[in-house]
Amino acid sequence: MSVMWAHLSWLNAGSMSPAPALFTIRVDGHLGPALLSAFPAMAARHEGTCTLLTGLLDQSALFGVLAEVEALGLCLLEVRRGT
C-alpha cells in the first residue's frame, strides 16, 4: 500500500488549540473488529469503500492515531477537523 503525504497547515505548531477538537480520519478499505480495536477512542463507520474514524482528540492523541494508522500500513485518505 502506498501512502500519500500532504502538508496540513493547521497542524503547524501554534496554530492548533490545546483543547480537544472533533476529528474525522478517512482510511481506505473496511476495517474489521481487529483493526478497529487499535482505535479505542474513535467511533467507526463505513462509507463506500472507506472507514471513517471520528473522535474528540487533542493534538497528542491525534498524532497518536495517525501514527497507529501508519504503523498498521493503512492508506490515509483524509484528516478533517470539525463536523
N, C-alpha and C positions, 0 to 999 in steps of 0.2 A: 504494500500500500504506500502510495506517495503522500507526503504531507505538504500542503501549501501554506507558507507563512506570509502573513500580511502585517503591515505596520498598523497598530491600533493606537492612535494618538492619545485617546482618553486613558490609556494605561500608563502614560508617562508620569514620572514622579511629580507630585504636587498638583496633578490635575484631577485626582480622584479623592473623594471624601473618604475619611477613615470609617465612616458609618457603613453598615451593610446596605447593599442595594440588591434589587432583584435582577438576576442574570438568567438568560436562556442560552444554552450551548447546543448547537446542532451538530450531530455527527452522522456520518454516512452509515447506513445499514440499520437493521433492527437489532438492538442489544437485548439479549436474553437475561434471565434472572442472575446468572453467574456474573456476567459483566456489570449489570446494574448494581450488584452488591458492592462494587468498588466506589459507588457514589451515594452513600447513605444520606447525605444532606440534600440530595436533589430528588425532585419528583420527575418521573419519566413518562413520556407518551410517544407513540409512534405517529409520524405524519408522513404519508407517502412512503418513500424508501429510506427515510431518516428516523433518528431518535432525537427527541428534544429533551434536554435535561434542564430543569428550572429550579432555582432556589435562591434564597436570600444569603448572599455571600459578602464578606468583607474582602479587602484586597488580598490578604494572605490566603484565605480559603479559595478565592478564585484561582490564584496561581497554583494552589494545590490540586484543584480539579483539572486544570489544564495540564499539569504535569502527569496526572494519572491518565488522562486521555492519550498523551504522548507515550507513556510507559506501556500502555496496553496496545499500542500500534493502531489506534483508531484514527480515522480520517476526519479531522476537524474541518467543518464547513463554515461555521459562523459562531460568533460570540456577540450577544446583544444585551445591552444594559437597558433595563426598564421593561415595561409590559409590551 
